[in-house]
C-alpha cells in the first residue's frame, strides 16, 4: 500500500510514519506543505490513501483569499484533493484541531482521528478507509 502523509509537523510525526513503514511494509510519501501535497497529487495513480492534517499554514498553492476569510488551509487542501482525485482516493484526517466534528460526517473523509493516536489506531483507520 502507498500512503501520502500530508502534515507540516515532520518532527512530531516521523516516529509514526517510520512505524507504519516498518510494521506494515507500506510506502509512505511525505508532503509537509499544501504545495508539495498538490505537486505529488499531479500523479496520484499509485496513491492508495491520504492521511491529512487539517491544521497547516497557508502557502501560495492555496486560495489565499479563502484562507484569509477563515477557511482552514487543510480544508482547502481537502477540496483540492477531492477535485484532483475525483474522490477516488480515501482520506483519513488526523488532526489536533478539536472543533472539527463536522468532518466526522464529511463524505470526502473516510476516517477522522484526533491527535494524538497510537500508531495501531492510525493503521487501523487507514485499513478501514481503504476497504
Number of C-alpha atoms within 10 A of each C-alpha: 15 15 21 22 23 26 24 19 14 15 7 10 14 12 12 17 20 16 16 19 16 11 12 11 12 15 16 19 16 18 20 17 21 25 16 13 23 19 13 15 17 10 11 17 10 12 19 18 23 26 24 25 26 22 17 20 14 19 13 8 14 17 14 15 9 12 17 11 8 9 13 17 24 24 17 19 25 21 13 17 22 17 11 16 16 10 14 15 22 23 28 24 28 23 21 15 13 8 7 13 12 8 16 14 11 11 10 20 21 21 24 23 19 14 14 11 13 9 16 13 11 22 16 12 21 23 13 13 19 17 7
